[in-house]
Amino acid sequence: MSFNLANQPGDARSSIEEQKSRLYEMWQANLSRSKVEAGRILGEKAKRKGKWEEWMRAQLGTLSPPEYASMVRSELKRLLATAK
């Protein structure tokens, strides 16, 4: 089943479009910052060794708003995948 925005009532469509716009603006404003933060977290991996994953999860848990934390998490996953 697919979600078709055209099948939604006008006020629901408007609300969804506003949310998408807000998230896109937040993404644009924080993209470079999230890359720096992910790099900082990854940079601690060698120092923290076996305790790094626990520390990394704690660091991600302190980030706000949740959308920003998700951006950092995604960038960190990308960095880890390229480091292999």
Summary of the structure (lengths in Angstrom):
residues: 84
radius of gyration: 17.1
end to end distance: 36.8
largest distance: 53.6
contacts: 185
relative contact order: 0.12
helix: 87%
strand: 0%
